[in-house]
């Protein structure tokens, strides 16, 4: 009976968690940033486009390939896309739960730790289905694999496969994850013969996966596009997209504190060797994965990096303090009550958003690619006006290209693919991308180029050189909505 009650509570917890994520996602306002860009990239694949040829994705392909499969199985719209993102986000917490349980953390405390982290992480749900969240999920699977298989025969073979999966979801996270894995093994064993054999075993599963993927892309004809966009863009992306949000200082201070505290506990505490090994492993990963914040040091990337420090911190706290000082009565009665009030507060906020925002917004109809996304009436009218304008221009034999970050909001409904012009961001254009894009613009005839009339409307990642070239070298013929219209002389 006791086991049945425990399993029922656990089931209710995960159902509540899933429903919360789904409701939060579904009532997120339509936005012109990451969610729409990622949707557009997968939507182009769904329409028959080839990744790295017909869309300028700069990340490795796993997230987009899986998303295309989801669209092929169900439907290509925002509702399906948000459910795809909900499942990724939810599974992240499922594996966090499994890791903590395998680390011998009690169920009641595990649920409490997850609830606290979820409270901090809810803002990221609005970013929609995202390669970053899938990469974090795969990193958590790798941590679980370490906890359950480190001393077993196939550990290094499996870890090599997981490094490939993380790398093929987002290359920089894959690199930092692999470095964290290897750093731990260096600290554990040094550069002995066994260490080098273990790395060769990892390569024995990693390299064939890379080779097979490269062959598939070569056959499809997008291998060189993959290399150009995923690696040729790195220097331009890193040099042009530096941002630092001061609100991240607190999180960075927490990371530094947990790092120093973790080193002290590993060296000085009376924890068992296996507990110290687990702490050392988590610390190596957290430290290396903290570099995922660069070069965009903003709240979203900071919370991503902080999640691994949080896992390390609650494990240390659990080993050293909480399991000893919290009585079974408190764990049975007080901790579930705390979780209840946290979820009650989250649901209250969701309800507030529903009645004071979501309910009063317009919605795209069921046949629209953006179906389900709530949108302000003014923004919906602008999308309709612009798509009508582009359609009418096409009837006269004139193409319209919008050189702005919001191009996807018009081109997706029209099912028009302007390749890299639909996501014209610095670092998203391949090697010498800005220069090559300007060259293409200079040669395009019977085409109108639209840029924001007011420079203040531009997104910070838009390349200023392209805007300046258009203003200085093309002829302005008029204005429409908040855009200026230019053509080649």
matplotlib code that plots the C-alpha trace (Angstrom):
import matplotlib.pyplot as plt

x = [0.0, 2.8, 4.6, 1.3, 0.8, 4.4, 4.0, 0.7, 2.3, 5.2, 2.8, 0.7, 3.9, 5.0, 1.5, 1.4, 4.9, 4.0, 0.7, 2.4, 5.0, 2.4, 0.0, 2.9, 4.1, 0.7, -0.2, 3.2, 2.7, 3.9, 7.4, 9.8, 12.9, 14.3, 11.0, 9.9, 13.4, 13.7, 10.2, 11.0, 14.1, 12.2, 9.2, 11.5, 12.7, 9.1, 8.4, 11.3, 14.2, 17.6, 19.2, 22.3, 21.3, 17.8, 18.2, 21.1, 21.1, 24.4, 24.0, 24.5, 21.4, 19.8, 17.2, 16.1, 16.0, 13.9, 11.6, 11.1, 10.1, 7.6, 6.1, 6.0, 4.2, 1.7, 1.4, 3.6, 2.3, 3.1, 0.8, 2.8, 6.1, 5.2, 4.3, 7.7, 9.3, 7.2, 8.3, 12.0, 11.6, 9.7, 12.2, 14.9, 13.3, 12.6, 16.3, 17.2, 14.9, 16.5, 20.0, 19.2, 17.6, 20.6, 22.7, 20.7, 18.7, 15.4, 12.2, 10.7, 13.9, 14.4, 10.9, 11.7, 15.0, 13.3, 10.4, 12.8, 14.7, 11.6, 10.5, 13.7, 13.6, 10.0, 10.9, 12.8, 9.7, 8.6, 11.6, 9.8, 11.3, 15.1, 18.3, 19.8, 17.2, 17.7, 21.5, 21.0, 18.7, 21.4, 24.0, 21.7, 21.4, 25.3, 25.4, 23.0, 25.1, 28.1, 26.3, 25.0, 27.9, 31.2, 32.9, 31.2, 32.6, 30.8, 30.8, 33.4, 31.7, 28.4, 29.9, 31.4, 28.0, 26.5, 29.2, 28.3, 24.6, 25.3, 27.8, 25.3, 22.7, 24.8, 28.5, 29.9, 27.9, 29.1, 32.7, 32.4, 30.6, 33.3, 36.0, 34.3, 34.2, 37.8, 38.9, 37.3, 39.2, 42.4, 41.9, 40.9, 43.7, 46.2, 47.7, 48.3, 47.9, 44.4, 43.3, 44.5, 42.8, 39.5, 39.7, 40.3, 37.2, 35.1, 36.5, 35.5, 31.9, 32.1, 34.1, 31.9, 28.8, 30.5, 31.7, 28.2, 26.6, 29.2, 28.5, 24.7, 25.2, 27.6, 25.0, 22.3, 24.7, 24.8, 28.0, 30.0, 27.1, 27.1, 30.8, 30.5, 27.6, 28.4, 32.1, 32.8, 30.4, 32.0, 34.5, 32.0, 29.4, 31.8, 33.2, 30.0, 27.5, 29.1, 26.4, 26.5, 23.3, 24.0, 21.2, 23.4, 25.9, 24.1, 24.0, 27.7, 28.5, 26.5, 28.5, 31.8, 30.6, 29.5, 32.8, 34.8, 32.5, 32.6, 36.5, 36.5, 34.0, 35.9, 39.2, 38.1, 34.8, 34.2, 32.1, 32.7, 35.0, 32.1, 30.3, 33.4, 33.9, 30.3, 30.9, 34.2, 32.5, 29.6, 32.0, 34.1, 31.0, 29.5, 32.7, 33.2, 29.5, 29.5, 31.2, 27.9, 27.1, 29.5, 29.3, 25.7, 25.8, 22.1, 19.5, 18.6, 22.2, 23.1, 20.2, 21.3, 24.8, 23.6, 21.5, 24.6, 25.8, 22.4, 22.6, 26.1, 25.0, 21.8, 23.8, 26.5, 23.8, 22.0, 25.0, 26.4, 23.3, 19.7, 19.3, 20.6, 18.7, 15.3, 13.2, 11.0, 8.0, 9.2, 10.0, 6.6, 4.5, 6.3, 8.2, 5.2, 3.4, 6.2, 6.1, 2.3, 2.5, 5.2, 3.1, 0.1, 1.9, 3.0, -0.5, -1.8, 0.6, -0.5, -4.1, -3.4, -1.7, -4.6, -7.4, -5.5, -3.4, -4.1, -7.9, -7.8, -5.4, -6.1, -5.1, -4.0, -6.6, -6.1, -4.8, -2.1, 1.5, 1.5, -1.7, -2.1, 0.2, -1.7, -0.8, -1.7, -4.3, -1.8, 0.9, -1.6, -2.8, 0.8, 1.5, -1.7, -0.9, 2.7, 1.9, -0.8, 1.8, 4.3, 1.7, 0.6, 4.2, 4.9, 2.0, 3.8, 7.0, 8.8, 10.2, 10.3, 13.1, 12.9, 16.4, 15.3, 15.1, 11.3, 11.3, 10.1, 6.8, 5.9, 7.8, 6.5, 2.8, 3.6, 5.7, 8.5, 12.1, 14.7, 17.4, 19.8, 17.8, 15.1, 17.4, 19.8, 21.9, 25.6, 27.3, 24.4, 25.8, 28.9, 32.5, 32.8, 29.0, 28.3, 30.6, 29.0, 25.5, 26.2, 27.6, 24.3, 22.2, 24.2, 23.4, 19.6, 17.3, 13.4, 13.7, 12.6, 14.6, 12.9, 14.7, 13.4, 12.9, 14.0, 17.4, 16.1, 13.8, 16.7, 17.7, 21.2, 22.4, 21.4, 24.6, 24.9, 27.2, 24.3, 21.9, 24.5, 25.2, 21.5, 21.1, 24.2, 24.1, 20.4, 17.6, 14.9, 11.4, 9.1, 7.9, 5.4, 4.4, 7.6, 9.9, 11.8, 11.8, 15.0, 15.8, 19.0, 19.6]
y = [0.0, 2.4, 1.7, 2.3, 5.6, 6.7, 5.7, 7.6, 10.7, 10.4, 9.9, 12.9, 15.0, 14.2, 14.7, 18.1, 19.0, 18.0, 19.9, 23.0, 23.0, 22.4, 25.1, 27.6, 26.8, 26.9, 30.4, 32.0, 34.9, 34.6, 36.1, 36.9, 35.4, 31.9, 30.0, 31.3, 31.0, 27.3, 26.6, 28.2, 26.0, 22.8, 24.0, 24.5, 20.9, 19.7, 21.5, 19.5, 21.9, 20.5, 21.5, 23.7, 24.4, 25.9, 27.3, 28.8, 26.8, 27.1, 24.3, 20.6, 18.8, 16.4, 18.8, 19.8, 16.3, 15.1, 18.1, 17.3, 13.7, 15.1, 17.3, 14.5, 12.2, 14.8, 18.3, 21.3, 24.0, 25.8, 23.5, 20.4, 22.4, 23.5, 19.9, 18.8, 21.4, 20.4, 16.8, 17.8, 20.1, 17.5, 14.7, 16.9, 16.8, 13.0, 12.4, 14.8, 12.8, 9.5, 10.9, 12.0, 8.7, 6.8, 9.0, 7.7, 10.9, 10.1, 10.5, 13.3, 15.3, 14.6, 16.0, 19.0, 19.7, 19.4, 21.6, 24.4, 24.2, 24.2, 27.4, 29.0, 27.5, 28.3, 31.4, 29.3, 27.4, 30.4, 29.9, 26.9, 23.8, 24.4, 22.7, 23.9, 22.1, 18.9, 19.2, 19.6, 16.6, 14.5, 15.7, 14.6, 11.2, 11.1, 11.9, 9.1, 6.7, 7.7, 7.1, 3.7, 2.4, 4.0, 0.9, -1.4, -2.8, -0.6, 2.7, 4.4, 3.1, 4.4, 7.7, 8.2, 7.7, 10.3, 12.7, 12.3, 12.9, 16.1, 17.3, 16.6, 18.6, 21.7, 21.6, 23.8, 22.0, 18.7, 20.0, 21.3, 18.1, 15.9, 18.0, 17.7, 13.9, 13.7, 16.2, 14.1, 11.0, 12.9, 14.0, 10.4, 8.5, 10.9, 10.3, 6.6, 3.9, 3.1, 6.7, 6.7, 3.3, 4.7, 7.7, 5.4, 3.4, 6.5, 7.4, 3.9, 4.8, 8.6, 8.5, 5.9, 8.0, 11.1, 9.3, 7.8, 11.3, 12.9, 10.2, 10.8, 14.6, 14.1, 12.0, 14.6, 17.3, 19.4, 18.3, 21.4, 23.6, 21.9, 22.6, 26.2, 27.1, 25.1, 25.8, 28.6, 30.9, 30.4, 33.3, 35.8, 34.7, 35.0, 38.3, 40.1, 38.9, 39.8, 40.6, 40.8, 41.2, 42.6, 40.5, 37.4, 38.5, 36.9, 33.5, 33.8, 34.5, 31.4, 29.3, 30.6, 29.9, 26.3, 25.7, 26.8, 25.0, 21.9, 21.8, 22.3, 19.5, 17.1, 17.8, 18.3, 16.6, 13.1, 12.0, 8.6, 8.1, 7.2, 10.4, 12.5, 10.9, 11.8, 15.4, 15.6, 14.3, 16.8, 19.7, 18.9, 18.9, 22.0, 24.0, 23.0, 23.5, 26.9, 28.1, 27.5, 31.1, 32.6, 34.8, 35.6, 36.0, 36.5, 35.0, 32.1, 30.8, 31.5, 29.3, 26.6, 26.6, 27.0, 23.8, 21.6, 23.6, 23.2, 19.5, 19.4, 21.8, 19.8, 16.6, 18.0, 19.5, 16.2, 14.1, 16.4, 17.8, 17.3, 13.6, 13.6, 16.6, 16.1, 13.6, 11.1, 13.0, 16.2, 14.5, 12.8, 15.8, 19.2, 18.7, 17.7, 20.7, 23.0, 21.5, 22.0, 25.7, 26.2, 24.6, 26.4, 29.7, 28.7, 27.7, 31.0, 32.9, 30.8, 31.5, 35.2, 35.2, 33.3, 35.7, 39.0, 38.2, 35.0, 35.2, 38.7, 38.0, 36.9, 33.4, 32.0, 29.7, 26.0, 25.9, 28.5, 27.3, 29.5, 27.8, 28.0, 31.0, 33.9, 37.2, 40.9, 42.2, 44.9, 42.3, 39.9, 42.8, 43.6, 40.0, 40.0, 43.3, 42.4, 38.9, 40.5, 43.1, 40.4, 38.2, 41.2, 42.1, 38.5, 38.7, 41.5, 39.5, 41.3, 39.4, 40.9, 40.1, 41.4, 42.1, 42.0, 39.6, 39.2, 37.9, 34.5, 35.9, 36.7, 34.1, 31.1, 31.8, 32.5, 29.3, 31.3, 30.2, 33.0, 30.8, 32.9, 36.1, 34.7, 34.6, 37.5, 37.4, 38.0, 34.6, 32.8, 33.3, 31.0, 31.9, 35.6, 35.5, 39.2, 39.9, 37.1, 38.2, 41.8, 40.4, 38.5, 41.5, 43.6, 41.1, 40.6, 42.2, 42.5, 42.4, 44.8, 44.8, 45.9, 47.2, 48.9, 52.6, 53.3, 51.8, 51.5, 48.7, 46.5, 43.4, 43.6, 40.5, 42.0, 42.8, 46.6, 46.3, 44.9, 47.7, 50.3, 48.8, 48.9, 52.5, 53.7, 51.7, 50.9, 53.2, 53.9, 53.8, 54.2, 52.9, 50.3, 49.8, 50.3, 49.4, 51.3, 49.8, 49.6, 48.2, 47.9, 50.9]
z = [0.0, 0.9, -2.4, -4.3, -2.6, -3.4, -7.0, -7.2, -5.8, -8.3, -11.2, -10.1, -9.8, -13.4, -14.8, -13.1, -14.4, -18.0, -18.0, -16.5, -19.3, -22.0, -20.8, -20.4, -23.9, -25.6, -24.3, -25.1, -27.4, -31.0, -31.1, -33.9, -32.4, -31.6, -31.7, -35.1, -36.5, -35.4, -36.7, -40.0, -40.5, -39.9, -41.9, -44.9, -44.5, -44.3, -47.6, -49.2, -48.6, -47.8, -44.6, -45.0, -48.6, -48.4, -44.8, -43.1, -39.9, -38.1, -35.6, -36.2, -37.5, -34.9, -33.5, -37.0, -38.3, -35.4, -35.8, -39.5, -38.5, -36.0, -38.7, -41.2, -38.7, -37.4, -39.0, -39.6, -37.4, -34.1, -32.0, -33.0, -32.7, -29.1, -28.2, -29.5, -27.3, -24.3, -24.6, -24.8, -21.8, -19.8, -20.5, -19.2, -15.8, -16.0, -16.5, -13.8, -11.5, -12.6, -12.0, -8.5, -7.6, -8.9, -6.7, -3.7, -3.1, -1.6, -3.7, -1.6, -1.7, -5.4, -6.2, -4.0, -5.8, -9.2, -8.2, -7.1, -10.3, -12.4, -10.7, -11.9, -15.4, -16.4, -18.3, -20.8, -21.8, -23.9, -26.2, -27.6, -29.1, -29.0, -29.9, -26.6, -24.5, -26.6, -26.0, -22.3, -22.3, -24.0, -21.5, -18.6, -20.3, -20.4, -16.7, -16.0, -18.1, -16.0, -12.7, -13.8, -16.0, -15.2, -14.0, -16.6, -19.8, -22.4, -20.6, -22.8, -26.0, -24.9, -23.8, -27.2, -28.8, -26.4, -27.2, -30.9, -30.1, -28.1, -30.7, -33.5, -31.6, -31.0, -31.7, -29.0, -26.2, -27.6, -27.4, -23.8, -22.8, -24.2, -22.6, -19.2, -19.5, -20.5, -17.8, -15.1, -16.3, -16.3, -12.7, -11.8, -13.5, -15.1, -18.5, -18.1, -20.7, -19.6, -20.1, -23.7, -24.4, -23.0, -25.3, -28.3, -27.3, -27.2, -30.7, -31.8, -31.5, -32.1, -35.4, -37.3, -36.5, -37.8, -40.9, -41.6, -41.1, -43.5, -46.1, -45.9, -46.2, -49.1, -51.0, -50.3, -51.5, -48.3, -46.7, -47.8, -46.8, -43.4, -43.0, -44.2, -41.9, -38.8, -38.7, -41.2, -39.3, -35.9, -36.1, -37.5, -34.9, -32.0, -33.1, -33.9, -31.3, -27.9, -25.4, -21.6, -19.6, -16.1, -14.6, -15.1, -12.6, -9.7, -11.6, -12.4, -8.7, -7.8, -10.3, -8.8, -5.2, -6.1, -7.8, -4.8, -2.4, -4.5, -4.6, -0.8, -0.2, -2.5, -0.7, 2.9, 3.6, 5.1, 2.2, 0.8, -2.2, -4.5, -3.4, -4.0, -7.4, -8.4, -7.1, -9.1, -12.3, -11.9, -11.1, -14.3, -16.4, -14.8, -15.3, -18.9, -19.8, -18.3, -21.5, -23.3, -22.1, -24.6, -26.5, -25.6, -21.9, -21.3, -18.9, -21.2, -21.7, -18.1, -16.8, -19.2, -17.7, -14.1, -14.3, -14.0, -11.0, -9.4, -9.9, -8.2, -5.4, -4.4, -4.5, -2.2, 0.1, 0.2, 1.0, 3.7, 5.3, 4.3, 4.5, 8.0, 9.4, 7.8, 9.7, 7.8, 9.0, 7.5, 4.2, 4.1, 5.0, 4.8, 1.5, -0.6, 0.8, -0.3, -3.8, -3.9, -3.0, -5.7, -8.4, -7.1, -7.6, -11.1, -12.0, -10.6, -12.8, -15.9, -15.0, -14.7, -18.1, -19.6, -18.4, -18.8, -22.0, -23.9, -23.8, -25.3, -28.1, -31.7, -32.9, -36.2, -37.9, -38.0, -41.6, -40.9, -40.1, -37.0, -35.7, -32.0, -31.4, -29.8, -31.3, -30.8, -33.3, -34.5, -35.3, -37.0, -39.2, -40.1, -41.1, -43.3, -44.9, -45.7, -47.1, -49.3, -50.5, -51.3, -53.1, -55.3, -56.1, -57.2, -59.7, -61.4, -61.6, -58.7, -55.8, -52.3, -49.8, -46.3, -44.9, -41.3, -38.4, -38.7, -42.3, -41.2, -40.0, -43.6, -45.6, -43.7, -44.3, -48.0, -48.1, -49.8, -49.3, -49.7, -48.1, -46.0, -46.6, -44.3, -41.3, -42.0, -38.8, -38.3, -37.9, -39.7, -43.2, -43.4, -44.1, -45.2, -45.1, -45.0, -47.9, -50.0, -49.1, -50.3, -53.5, -54.1, -53.4, -55.9, -58.6, -58.0, -60.4, -60.3, -56.6, -53.9, -50.7, -47.5, -44.5, -41.3, -41.9, -38.3, -37.3, -33.7, -34.9, -36.0, -33.9, -32.5, -34.5, -37.9, -39.9, -40.1, -43.1, -45.2, -44.1, -44.9, -48.3, -49.2, -48.1, -49.9, -53.1, -53.9, -54.9, -52.4, -54.1, -51.2, -47.8, -46.7, -43.1, -41.0, -43.9, -46.6, -50.1, -52.2, -55.6, -57.6, -59.9]

ax = plt.figure().add_subplot(projection="3d")
ax.plot(x, y, z, "-o")
ax.set_aspect("equal")
plt.show()
